[in-house]
Every structure is written in C-alpha cells, then in structure tokens.
C-alpha cells in the first residue's frame, strides 16, 4: 500500500541528507498519516489521512 494521503495526495518526498562534512546521501520523508474511520454513503470506511488535513477538518467543525 502506498504512503499517500487520500484527501490531498501528499506522498513520500525524496532529497539528500547532508552531513557536517557536506557529504550527500539519499534520504526520504514520509507524510504523517493516520487511519481515520469515516462514513461515506451510509457505509463506514477507513482511509489514510495526513495530520495536516485532519487538522484542517477539525478547525472547520
């Protein structure tokens, strides 16, 4: 299963880790995903939502 938010589509990001001596190595960052239970069309469903989307939903309520 992919590490992707089902609301905004935020996924894994890639970049370089830079040490103190300025050597570069590959690094990846994963989104802060939470499994949330929602009710869609009368049926309960579990989706993966990133914490920032979850925060936005809670601010609106």
mmCIF file as Biopython writes it, N, C-alpha, C and O atoms, coordinates in Angstrom:
data_model
#
loop_
_atom_site.group_PDB
_atom_site.id
_atom_site.type_symbol
_atom_site.label_atom_id
_atom_site.label_alt_id
_atom_site.label_comp_id
_atom_site.label_asym_id
_atom_site.label_entity_id
_atom_site.label_seq_id
_atom_site.pdbx_PDB_ins_code
_atom_site.Cartn_x
_atom_site.Cartn_y
_atom_site.Cartn_z
_atom_site.occupancy
_atom_site.B_iso_or_equiv
_atom_site.auth_seq_id
_atom_site.auth_asym_id
_atom_site.pdbx_PDB_model_num
ATOM 1   N N  . UNK A ? 1  ? 0.828   -1.185 0.000  1.0 0.0 1  A 1 
ATOM 2   C CA . UNK A ? 1  ? 0.000   0.000  0.000  1.0 0.0 1  A 1 
ATOM 3   C C  . UNK A ? 1  ? 0.870   1.246  0.000  1.0 0.0 1  A 1 
ATOM 4   O O  . UNK A ? 1  ? 1.921   1.291  0.639  1.0 0.0 1  A 1 
ATOM 5   N N  . UNK A ? 2  ? 0.428   2.223  -0.705 1.0 0.0 2  A 1 
ATOM 6   C CA . UNK A ? 2  ? 1.199   3.450  -0.834 1.0 0.0 2  A 1 
ATOM 7   C C  . UNK A ? 2  ? 1.017   4.335  0.391  1.0 0.0 2  A 1 
ATOM 8   O O  . UNK A ? 2  ? -0.043  4.343  1.016  1.0 0.0 2  A 1 
ATOM 9   N N  . UNK A ? 3  ? 2.055   5.071  0.720  1.0 0.0 3  A 1 
ATOM 10  C CA . UNK A ? 3  ? 2.009   6.031  1.825  1.0 0.0 3  A 1 
ATOM 11  C C  . UNK A ? 3  ? 1.530   7.364  1.266  1.0 0.0 3  A 1 
ATOM 12  O O  . UNK A ? 3  ? 2.319   8.298  1.124  1.0 0.0 3  A 1 
ATOM 13  N N  . UNK A ? 4  ? 0.232   7.457  0.946  1.0 0.0 4  A 1 
ATOM 14  C CA . UNK A ? 4  ? -0.325  8.644  0.315  1.0 0.0 4  A 1 
ATOM 15  C C  . UNK A ? 4  ? -1.605  9.032  1.042  1.0 0.0 4  A 1 
ATOM 16  O O  . UNK A ? 4  ? -2.424  8.176  1.376  1.0 0.0 4  A 1 
ATOM 17  N N  . UNK A ? 5  ? -1.771  10.337 1.285  1.0 0.0 5  A 1 
ATOM 18  C CA . UNK A ? 5  ? -2.996  10.864 1.881  1.0 0.0 5  A 1 
ATOM 19  C C  . UNK A ? 5  ? -4.104  10.774 0.840  1.0 0.0 5  A 1 
ATOM 20  O O  . UNK A ? 5  ? -3.910  11.177 -0.307 1.0 0.0 5  A 1 
ATOM 21  N N  . UNK A ? 6  ? -5.268  10.247 1.231  1.0 0.0 6  A 1 
ATOM 22  C CA . UNK A ? 6  ? -6.363  10.072 0.279  1.0 0.0 6  A 1 
ATOM 23  C C  . UNK A ? 6  ? -7.155  11.352 0.069  1.0 0.0 6  A 1 
ATOM 24  O O  . UNK A ? 6  ? -8.041  11.378 -0.784 1.0 0.0 6  A 1 
ATOM 25  N N  . UNK A ? 7  ? -6.871  12.417 0.814  1.0 0.0 7  A 1 
ATOM 26  C CA . UNK A ? 7  ? -7.562  13.689 0.631  1.0 0.0 7  A 1 
ATOM 27  C C  . UNK A ? 7  ? -6.746  14.622 -0.255 1.0 0.0 7  A 1 
ATOM 28  O O  . UNK A ? 7  ? -7.241  15.094 -1.279 1.0 0.0 7  A 1 
ATOM 29  N N  . UNK A ? 8  ? -5.500  14.892 0.130  1.0 0.0 8  A 1 
ATOM 30  C CA . UNK A ? 8  ? -4.694  15.873 -0.610 1.0 0.0 8  A 1 
ATOM 31  C C  . UNK A ? 8  ? -3.685  15.237 -1.554 1.0 0.0 8  A 1 
ATOM 32  O O  . UNK A ? 8  ? -3.139  15.928 -2.414 1.0 0.0 8  A 1 
ATOM 33  N N  . UNK A ? 9  ? -3.421  13.940 -1.422 1.0 0.0 9  A 1 
ATOM 34  C CA . UNK A ? 9  ? -2.476  13.274 -2.308 1.0 0.0 9  A 1 
ATOM 35  C C  . UNK A ? 9  ? -1.021  13.420 -1.900 1.0 0.0 9  A 1 
ATOM 36  O O  . UNK A ? 9  ? -0.124  13.071 -2.668 1.0 0.0 9  A 1 
ATOM 37  N N  . UNK A ? 10 ? -0.776  13.932 -0.705 1.0 0.0 10 A 1 
ATOM 38  C CA . UNK A ? 10 ? 0.604   14.092 -0.228 1.0 0.0 10 A 1 
ATOM 39  C C  . UNK A ? 10 ? 1.242   12.722 -0.066 1.0 0.0 10 A 1 
ATOM 40  O O  . UNK A ? 10 ? 0.647   11.821 0.526  1.0 0.0 10 A 1 
ATOM 41  N N  . UNK A ? 11 ? 2.456   12.563 -0.594 1.0 0.0 11 A 1 
ATOM 42  C CA . UNK A ? 11 ? 3.143   11.280 -0.543 1.0 0.0 11 A 1 
ATOM 43  C C  . UNK A ? 11 ? 4.577   11.422 -0.080 1.0 0.0 11 A 1 
ATOM 44  O O  . UNK A ? 11 ? 4.978   12.458 0.451  1.0 0.0 11 A 1 
ATOM 45  N N  . UNK A ? 12 ? 5.340   10.367 -0.289 1.0 0.0 12 A 1 
ATOM 46  C CA . UNK A ? 12 ? 6.738   10.343 0.121  1.0 0.0 12 A 1 
ATOM 47  C C  . UNK A ? 12 ? 7.547   11.334 -0.709 1.0 0.0 12 A 1 
ATOM 48  O O  . UNK A ? 12 ? 7.363   11.431 -1.923 1.0 0.0 12 A 1 
ATOM 49  N N  . UNK A ? 13 ? 8.454   12.078 -0.044 1.0 0.0 13 A 1 
ATOM 50  C CA . UNK A ? 13 ? 9.315   13.032 -0.728 1.0 0.0 13 A 1 
ATOM 51  C C  . UNK A ? 13 ? 10.759  12.551 -0.627 1.0 0.0 13 A 1 
ATOM 52  O O  . UNK A ? 13 ? 11.128  11.870 0.330  1.0 0.0 13 A 1 
ATOM 53  N N  . UNK A ? 14 ? 11.570  12.908 -1.616 1.0 0.0 14 A 1 
ATOM 54  C CA . UNK A ? 14 ? 12.962  12.475 -1.659 1.0 0.0 14 A 1 
ATOM 55  C C  . UNK A ? 14 ? 13.887  13.676 -1.678 1.0 0.0 14 A 1 
ATOM 56  O O  . UNK A ? 14 ? 13.533  14.743 -2.179 1.0 0.0 14 A 1 
ATOM 57  N N  . UNK A ? 15 ? 15.073  13.489 -1.127 1.0 0.0 15 A 1 
ATOM 58  C CA . UNK A ? 15 ? 16.059  14.554 -1.122 1.0 0.0 15 A 1 
ATOM 59  C C  . UNK A ? 15 ? 17.408  14.000 -0.721 1.0 0.0 15 A 1 
ATOM 60  O O  . UNK A ? 15 ? 17.663  12.801 -0.835 1.0 0.0 15 A 1 
ATOM 61  N N  . UNK A ? 16 ? 18.265  14.881 -0.252 1.0 0.0 16 A 1 
ATOM 62  C CA . UNK A ? 16 ? 19.611  14.493 0.150  1.0 0.0 16 A 1 
ATOM 63  C C  . UNK A ? 16 ? 19.827  14.829 1.619  1.0 0.0 16 A 1 
ATOM 64  O O  . UNK A ? 16 ? 19.412  15.883 2.101  1.0 0.0 16 A 1 
ATOM 65  N N  . UNK A ? 17 ? 20.485  13.910 2.321  1.0 0.0 17 A 1 
ATOM 66  C CA . UNK A ? 17 ? 20.921  14.165 3.683  1.0 0.0 17 A 1 
ATOM 67  C C  . UNK A ? 17 ? 22.336  14.707 3.584  1.0 0.0 17 A 1 
ATOM 68  O O  . UNK A ? 17 ? 23.177  14.107 2.915  1.0 0.0 17 A 1 
ATOM 69  N N  . UNK A ? 18 ? 22.618  15.829 4.236  1.0 0.0 18 A 1 
ATOM 70  C CA . UNK A ? 18 ? 23.928  16.462 4.136  1.0 0.0 18 A 1 
ATOM 71  C C  . UNK A ? 18 ? 24.578  16.438 5.512  1.0 0.0 18 A 1 
ATOM 72  O O  . UNK A ? 18 ? 24.032  16.983 6.472  1.0 0.0 18 A 1 
ATOM 73  N N  . UNK A ? 19 ? 25.738  15.808 5.606  1.0 0.0 19 A 1 
ATOM 74  C CA . UNK A ? 19 ? 26.435  15.699 6.877  1.0 0.0 19 A 1 
ATOM 75  C C  . UNK A ? 19 ? 27.201  16.980 7.182  1.0 0.0 19 A 1 
ATOM 76  O O  . UNK A ? 19 ? 27.219  17.918 6.384  1.0 0.0 19 A 1 
ATOM 77  N N  . UNK A ? 20 ? 27.825  17.000 8.335  1.0 0.0 20 A 1 
ATOM 78  C CA . UNK A ? 20 ? 28.616  18.160 8.735  1.0 0.0 20 A 1 
ATOM 79  C C  . UNK A ? 20 ? 29.786  18.377 7.788  1.0 0.0 20 A 1 
ATOM 80  O O  . UNK A ? 20 ? 30.180  19.516 7.537  1.0 0.0 20 A 1 
ATOM 81  N N  . UNK A ? 21 ? 30.349  17.283 7.257  1.0 0.0 21 A 1 
ATOM 82  C CA . UNK A ? 21 ? 31.453  17.398 6.304  1.0 0.0 21 A 1 
ATOM 83  C C  . UNK A ? 21 ? 30.951  17.623 4.878  1.0 0.0 21 A 1 
ATOM 84  O O  . UNK A ? 21 ? 31.738  17.629 3.931  1.0 0.0 21 A 1 
ATOM 85  N N  . UNK A ? 22 ? 29.663  17.804 4.733  1.0 0.0 22 A 1 
ATOM 86  C CA . UNK A ? 22 ? 28.983  18.134 3.475  1.0 0.0 22 A 1 
ATOM 87  C C  . UNK A ? 22 ? 28.953  16.975 2.482  1.0 0.0 22 A 1 
ATOM 88  O O  . UNK A ? 22 ? 28.913  17.192 1.270  1.0 0.0 22 A 1 
ATOM 89  N N  . UNK A ? 23 ? 28.972  15.736 3.000  1.0 0.0 23 A 1 
ATOM 90  C CA . UNK A ? 23 ? 28.780  14.562 2.140  1.0 0.0 23 A 1 
ATOM 91  C C  . UNK A ? 23 ? 27.282  14.351 1.957  1.0 0.0 23 A 1 
ATOM 92  O O  . UNK A ? 23 ? 26.517  14.545 2.902  1.0 0.0 23 A 1 
ATOM 93  N N  . UNK A ? 24 ? 26.851  13.960 0.773  1.0 0.0 24 A 1 
ATOM 94  C CA . UNK A ? 24 ? 25.437  13.791 0.457  1.0 0.0 24 A 1 
ATOM 95  C C  . UNK A ? 24 ? 25.074  12.311 0.381  1.0 0.0 24 A 1 
ATOM 96  O O  . UNK A ? 24 ? 25.824  11.507 -0.172 1.0 0.0 24 A 1 
ATOM 97  N N  . UNK A ? 25 ? 23.934  11.965 0.932  1.0 0.0 25 A 1 
ATOM 98  C CA . UNK A ? 25 ? 23.393  10.623 0.779  1.0 0.0 25 A 1 
ATOM 99  C C  . UNK A ? 25 ? 21.876  10.740 0.638  1.0 0.0 25 A 1 
ATOM 100 O O  . UNK A ? 25 ? 21.284  11.735 1.056  1.0 0.0 25 A 1 
ATOM 101 N N  . UNK A ? 26 ? 21.259  9.731  0.054  1.0 0.0 26 A 1 
ATOM 102 C CA . UNK A ? 26 ? 19.831  9.766  -0.235 1.0 0.0 26 A 1 
ATOM 103 C C  . UNK A ? 26 ? 19.005  9.691  1.052  1.0 0.0 26 A 1 
ATOM 104 O O  . UNK A ? 26 ? 19.374  9.010  2.009  1.0 0.0 26 A 1 
ATOM 105 N N  . UNK A ? 27 ? 17.893  10.399 1.049  1.0 0.0 27 A 1 
ATOM 106 C CA . UNK A ? 27 ? 17.003  10.421 2.210  1.0 0.0 27 A 1 
ATOM 107 C C  . UNK A ? 27 ? 15.579  10.539 1.705  1.0 0.0 27 A 1 
ATOM 108 O O  . UNK A ? 27 ? 15.345  11.097 0.633  1.0 0.0 27 A 1 
ATOM 109 N N  . UNK A ? 28 ? 14.620  10.018 2.467  1.0 0.0 28 A 1 
ATOM 110 C CA . UNK A ? 28 ? 13.219  10.170 2.095  1.0 0.0 28 A 1 
ATOM 111 C C  . UNK A ? 28 ? 12.415  10.573 3.322  1.0 0.0 28 A 1 
ATOM 112 O O  . UNK A ? 28 ? 12.749  10.203 4.448  1.0 0.0 28 A 1 
ATOM 113 N N  . UNK A ? 29 ? 11.352  11.334 3.092  1.0 0.0 29 A 1 
ATOM 114 C CA . UNK A ? 29 ? 10.455  11.783 4.149  1.0 0.0 29 A 1 
ATOM 115 C C  . UNK A ? 29 ? 9.073   11.248 3.858  1.0 0.0 29 A 1 
ATOM 116 O O  . UNK A ? 29 ? 8.580   11.378 2.737  1.0 0.0 29 A 1 
ATOM 117 N N  . UNK A ? 30 ? 8.442   10.649 4.849  1.0 0.0 30 A 1 
ATOM 118 C CA . UNK A ? 30 ? 7.089   10.112 4.693  1.0 0.0 30 A 1 
ATOM 119 C C  . UNK A ? 30 ? 6.094   11.066 5.348  1.0 0.0 30 A 1 
ATOM 120 O O  . UNK A ? 30 ? 6.423   11.706 6.347  1.0 0.0 30 A 1 
ATOM 121 N N  . UNK A ? 31 ? 4.886   11.170 4.802  1.0 0.0 31 A 1 
ATOM 122 C CA . UNK A ? 31 ? 3.882   12.033 5.423  1.0 0.0 31 A 1 
ATOM 123 C C  . UNK A ? 31 ? 3.393   11.426 6.737  1.0 0.0 31 A 1 
ATOM 124 O O  . UNK A ? 31 ? 3.469   10.214 6.939  1.0 0.0 31 A 1 
ATOM 125 N N  . UNK A ? 32 ? 2.893   12.279 7.622  1.0 0.0 32 A 1 
ATOM 126 C CA . UNK A ? 32 ? 2.381   11.845 8.918  1.0 0.0 32 A 1 
ATOM 127 C C  . UNK A ? 32 ? 0.950   11.366 8.724  1.0 0.0 32 A 1 
ATOM 128 O O  . UNK A ? 32 ? 0.005   12.143 8.859  1.0 0.0 32 A 1 
ATOM 129 N N  . UNK A ? 33 ? 0.789   10.068 8.403  1.0 0.0 33 A 1 
ATOM 130 C CA . UNK A ? 33 ? -0.522  9.518  8.077  1.0 0.0 33 A 1 
ATOM 131 C C  . UNK A ? 33 ? -1.196  8.897  9.285  1.0 0.0 33 A 1 
ATOM 132 O O  . UNK A ? 33 ? -0.544  8.309  10.148 1.0 0.0 33 A 1 
ATOM 133 N N  . UNK A ? 34 ? -2.519  9.037  9.333  1.0 0.0 34 A 1 
ATOM 134 C CA . UNK A ? 34 ? -3.357  8.441  10.366 1.0 0.0 34 A 1 
ATOM 135 C C  . UNK A ? 34 ? -4.481  7.679  9.678  1.0 0.0 34 A 1 
ATOM 136 O O  . UNK A ? 34 ? -5.004  8.136  8.661  1.0 0.0 34 A 1 
ATOM 137 N N  . UNK A ? 35 ? -4.855  6.532  10.215 1.0 0.0 35 A 1 
ATOM 138 C CA . UNK A ? 35 ? -6.018  5.808  9.693  1.0 0.0 35 A 1 
ATOM 139 C C  . UNK A ? 35 ? -7.251  6.344  10.394 1.0 0.0 35 A 1 
ATOM 140 O O  . UNK A ? 35 ? -7.346  6.292  11.620 1.0 0.0 35 A 1 
ATOM 141 N N  . UNK A ? 36 ? -8.193  6.857  9.621  1.0 0.0 36 A 1 
ATOM 142 C CA . UNK A ? 36 ? -9.381  7.512  10.159 1.0 0.0 36 A 1 
ATOM 143 C C  . UNK A ? 36 ? -10.613 6.776  9.653  1.0 0.0 36 A 1 
ATOM 144 O O  . UNK A ? 36 ? -10.670 6.350  8.499  1.0 0.0 36 A 1 
ATOM 145 N N  . UNK A ? 37 ? -11.593 6.633  10.533 1.0 0.0 37 A 1 
ATOM 146 C CA . UNK A ? 37 ? -12.835 5.976  10.155 1.0 0.0 37 A 1 
ATOM 147 C C  . UNK A ? 37 ? -13.845 7.040  9.773  1.0 0.0 37 A 1 
ATOM 148 O O  . UNK A ? 37 ? -14.122 7.945  10.561 1.0 0.0 37 A 1 
ATOM 149 N N  . UNK A ? 38 ? -14.406 6.942  8.560  1.0 0.0 38 A 1 
ATOM 150 C CA . UNK A ? 38 ? -15.415 7.894  8.108  1.0 0.0 38 A 1 
ATOM 151 C C  . UNK A ? 38 ? -16.648 7.116  7.650  1.0 0.0 38 A 1 
ATOM 152 O O  . UNK A ? 38 ? -16.590 5.905  7.437  1.0 0.0 38 A 1 
ATOM 153 N N  . UNK A ? 39 ? -17.758 7.829  7.505  1.0 0.0 39 A 1 
ATOM 154 C CA . UNK A ? 39 ? -18.980 7.232  6.970  1.0 0.0 39 A 1 
ATOM 155 C C  . UNK A ? 39 ? -19.252 7.899  5.631  1.0 0.0 39 A 1 
ATOM 156 O O  . UNK A ? 39 ? -19.515 9.100  5.567  1.0 0.0 39 A 1 
ATOM 157 N N  . UNK A ? 40 ? -19.187 7.113  4.565  1.0 0.0 40 A 1 
ATOM 158 C CA . UNK A ? 40 ? -19.403 7.618  3.218  1.0 0.0 40 A 1 
ATOM 159 C C  . UNK A ? 40 ? -20.567 6.865  2.580  1.0 0.0 40 A 1 
ATOM 160 O O  . UNK A ? 40 ? -20.510 5.644  2.435  1.0 0.0 40 A 1 
ATOM 161 N N  . UNK A ? 41 ? -21.605 7.575  2.205  1.0 0.0 41 A 1 
ATOM 162 C CA . UNK A ? 41 ? -22.825 6.993  1.621  1.0 0.0 41 A 1 
ATOM 163 C C  . UNK A ? 41 ? -23.441 5.940  2.531  1.0 0.0 41 A 1 
ATOM 164 O O  . UNK A ? 41 ? -23.957 4.926  2.061  1.0 0.0 41 A 1 
ATOM 165 N N  . UNK A ? 42 ? -23.385 6.185  3.834  1.0 0.0 42 A 1 
ATOM 166 C CA . UNK A ? 42 ? -24.004 5.290  4.797  1.0 0.0 42 A 1 
ATOM 167 C C  . UNK A ? 42 ? -23.176 4.086  5.189  1.0 0.0 42 A 1 
ATOM 168 O O  . UNK A ? 42 ? -23.605 3.309  6.042  1.0 0.0 42 A 1 
ATOM 169 N N  . UNK A ? 43 ? -22.012 3.902  4.605  1.0 0.0 43 A 1 
ATOM 170 C CA . UNK A ? 43 ? -21.174 2.762  4.959  1.0 0.0 43 A 1 
ATOM 171 C C  . UNK A ? 43 ? -19.888 3.247  5.610  1.0 0.0 43 A 1 
ATOM 172 O O  . UNK A ? 43 ? -19.260 4.175  5.101  1.0 0.0 43 A 1 
ATOM 173 N N  . UNK A ? 44 ? -19.478 2.641  6.726  1.0 0.0 44 A 1 
ATOM 174 C CA . UNK A ? 44 ? -18.221 3.035  7.365  1.0 0.0 44 A 1 
ATOM 175 C C  . UNK A ? 44 ? -17.032 2.590  6.523  1.0 0.0 44 A 1 
ATOM 176 O O  . UNK A ? 44 ? -17.065 1.542  5.878  1.0 0.0 44 A 1 
ATOM 177 N N  . UNK A ? 45 ? -15.988 3.403  6.541  1.0 0.0 45 A 1 
ATOM 178 C CA . UNK A ? 45 ? -14.826 3.168  5.698  1.0 0.0 45 A 1 
ATOM 179 C C  . UNK A ? 45 ? -13.597 3.717  6.400  1.0 0.0 45 A 1 
ATOM 180 O O  . UNK A ? 45 ? -13.679 4.736  7.085  1.0 0.0 45 A 1 
ATOM 181 N N  . UNK A ? 46 ? -12.435 3.040  6.235  1.0 0.0 46 A 1 
ATOM 182 C CA . UNK A ? 46 ? -11.178 3.534  6.798  1.0 0.0 46 A 1 
ATOM 183 C C  . UNK A ? 46 ? -10.327 4.102  5.680  1.0 0.0 46 A 1 
ATOM 184 O O  . UNK A ? 46 ? -10.137 3.463  4.645  1.0 0.0 46 A 1 
ATOM 185 N N  . UNK A ? 47 ? -9.810  5.320  5.897  1.0 0.0 47 A 1 
ATOM 186 C CA . UNK A ? 47 ? -8.933  5.943  4.919  1.0 0.0 47 A 1 
ATOM 187 C C  . UNK A ? 47 ? -7.684  6.455  5.614  1.0 0.0 47 A 1 
ATOM 188 O O  . UNK A ? 47 ? -7.674  6.657  6.828  1.0 0.0 47 A 1 
ATOM 189 N N  . UNK A ? 48 ? -6.623  6.662  4.826  1.0 0.0 48 A 1 
ATOM 190 C CA . UNK A ? 48 ? -5.385  7.234  5.355  1.0 0.0 48 A 1 
ATOM 191 C C  . UNK A ? 48 ? -5.414  8.730  5.103  1.0 0.0 48 A 1 
ATOM 192 O O  . UNK A ? 48 ? -5.574  9.173  3.966  1.0 0.0 48 A 1 
ATOM 193 N N  . UNK A ? 49 ? -5.258  9.511  6.174  1.0 0.0 49 A 1 
ATOM 194 C CA . UNK A ? 49 ? -5.310  10.968 6.092  1.0 0.0 49 A 1 
ATOM 195 C C  . UNK A ? 49 ? -4.072  11.521 6.774  1.0 0.0 49 A 1 
ATOM 196 O O  . UNK A ? 49 ? -3.691  11.051 7.846  1.0 0.0 49 A 1 
ATOM 197 N N  . UNK A ? 50 ? -3.428  12.536 6.150  1.0 0.0 50 A 1 
ATOM 198 C CA . UNK A ? 50 ? -2.267  13.150 6.781  1.0 0.0 50 A 1 
ATOM 199 C C  . UNK A ? 50 ? -2.732  14.054 7.923  1.0 0.0 50 A 1 
ATOM 200 O O  . UNK A ? 50 ? -3.877  14.506 7.942  1.0 0.0 50 A 1 
ATOM 201 N N  . UNK A ? 51 ? -1.851  14.306 8.853  1.0 0.0 51 A 1 
ATOM 202 C CA . UNK A ? 51 ? -2.201  15.064 10.053 1.0 0.0 51 A 1 
ATOM 203 C C  . UNK A ? 51 ? -2.615  16.493 9.722  1.0 0.0 51 A 1 
ATOM 204 O O  . UNK A ? 51 ? -3.463  17.060 10.412 1.0 0.0 51 A 1 
ATOM 205 N N  . UNK A ? 52 ? -2.027  17.095 8.667  1.0 0.0 52 A 1 
ATOM 206 C CA . UNK A ? 52 ? -2.392  18.466 8.322  1.0 0.0 52 A 1 
ATOM 207 C C  . UNK A ? 52 ? -3.820  18.533 7.786  1.0 0.0 52 A 1 
ATOM 208 O O  . UNK A ? 52 ? -4.529  19.496 8.078  1.0 0.0 52 A 1 
ATOM 209 N N  . UNK A ? 53 ? -4.263  17.541 7.013  1.0 0.0 53 A 1 
ATOM 210 C CA . UNK A ? 53 ? -5.653  17.506 6.538  1.0 0.0 53 A 1 
ATOM 211 C C  . UNK A ? 53 ? -6.607  17.268 7.701  1.0 0.0 53 A 1 
ATOM 212 O O  . UNK A ? 53 ? -7.689  17.852 7.754  1.0 0.0 53 A 1 
ATOM 213 N N  . UNK A ? 54 ? -6.208  16.423 8.619  1.0 0.0 54 A 1 
ATOM 214 C CA . UNK A ? 54 ? -7.028  16.140 9.789  1.0 0.0 54 A 1 
ATOM 215 C C  . UNK A ? 54 ? -7.189  17.392 10.639 1.0 0.0 54 A 1 
ATOM 216 O O  . UNK A ? 54 ? -8.257  17.634 11.202 1.0 0.0 54 A 1 
ATOM 217 N N  . UNK A ? 55 ? -6.126  18.187 10.731 1.0 0.0 55 A 1 
ATOM 218 C CA . UNK A ? 55 ? -6.154  19.436 11.485 1.0 0.0 55 A 1 
ATOM 219 C C  . UNK A ? 55 ? -7.097  20.440 10.838 1.0 0.0 55 A 1 
ATOM 220 O O  . UNK A ? 55 ? -7.831  21.142 11.535 1.0 0.0 55 A 1 
ATOM 221 N N  . UNK A ? 56 ? -7.083  20.514 9.495  1.0 0.0 56 A 1 
ATOM 222 C CA . UNK A ? 56 ? -7.959  21.427 8.769  1.0 0.0 56 A 1 
ATOM 223 C C  . UNK A ? 56 ? -9.424  21.065 8.974  1.0 0.0 56 A 1 
ATOM 224 O O  . UNK A ? 56 ? -10.264 21.948 9.146  1.0 0.0 56 A 1 
ATOM 225 N N  . UNK A ? 57 ? -9.735  19.773 8.956  1.0 0.0 57 A 1 
ATOM 226 C CA . UNK A ? 57 ? -11.109 19.319 9.143  1.0 0.0 57 A 1 
ATOM 227 C C  . UNK A ? 57 ? -11.596 19.662 10.551 1.0 0.0 57 A 1 
ATOM 228 O O  . UNK A ? 57 ? -12.741 20.081 10.729 1.0 0.0 57 A 1 
ATOM 229 N N  . UNK A ? 58 ? -10.729 19.485 11.551 1.0 0.0 58 A 1 
ATOM 230 C CA . UNK A ? 58 ? -11.120 19.765 12.933 1.0 0.0 58 A 1 
ATOM 231 C C  . UNK A ? 58 ? -11.277 21.269 13.178 1.0 0.0 58 A 1 
ATOM 232 O O  . UNK A ? 58 ? -12.064 21.660 14.039 1.0 0.0 58 A 1 
ATOM 233 N N  . UNK A ? 59 ? -10.558 22.116 12.452 1.0 0.0 59 A 1 
ATOM 234 C CA . UNK A ? 59 ? -10.708 23.562 12.612 1.0 0.0 59 A 1 
ATOM 235 C C  . UNK A ? 59 ? -12.047 24.038 12.069 1.0 0.0 59 A 1 
ATOM 236 O O  . UNK A ? 59 ? -12.642 24.967 12.614 1.0 0.0 59 A 1 
ATOM 237 N N  . UNK A ? 60 ? -12.531 23.405 10.989 1.0 0.0 60 A 1 
ATOM 238 C CA . UNK A ? 60 ? -13.790 23.806 10.372 1.0 0.0 60 A 1 
ATOM 239 C C  . UNK A ? 60 ? -14.985 23.403 11.221 1.0 0.0 60 A 1 
ATOM 240 O O  . UNK A ? 60 ? -16.018 24.072 11.186 1.0 0.0 60 A 1 
ATOM 241 N N  . UNK A ? 61 ? -14.862 22.321 11.982 1.0 0.0 61 A 1 
ATOM 242 C CA . UNK A ? 61 ? -16.005 21.816 12.767 1.0 0.0 61 A 1 
ATOM 243 C C  . UNK A ? 61 ? -16.241 22.629 14.011 1.0 0.0 61 A 1 
ATOM 244 O O  . UNK A ? 61 ? -17.160 22.335 14.775 1.0 0.0 61 A 1 
#
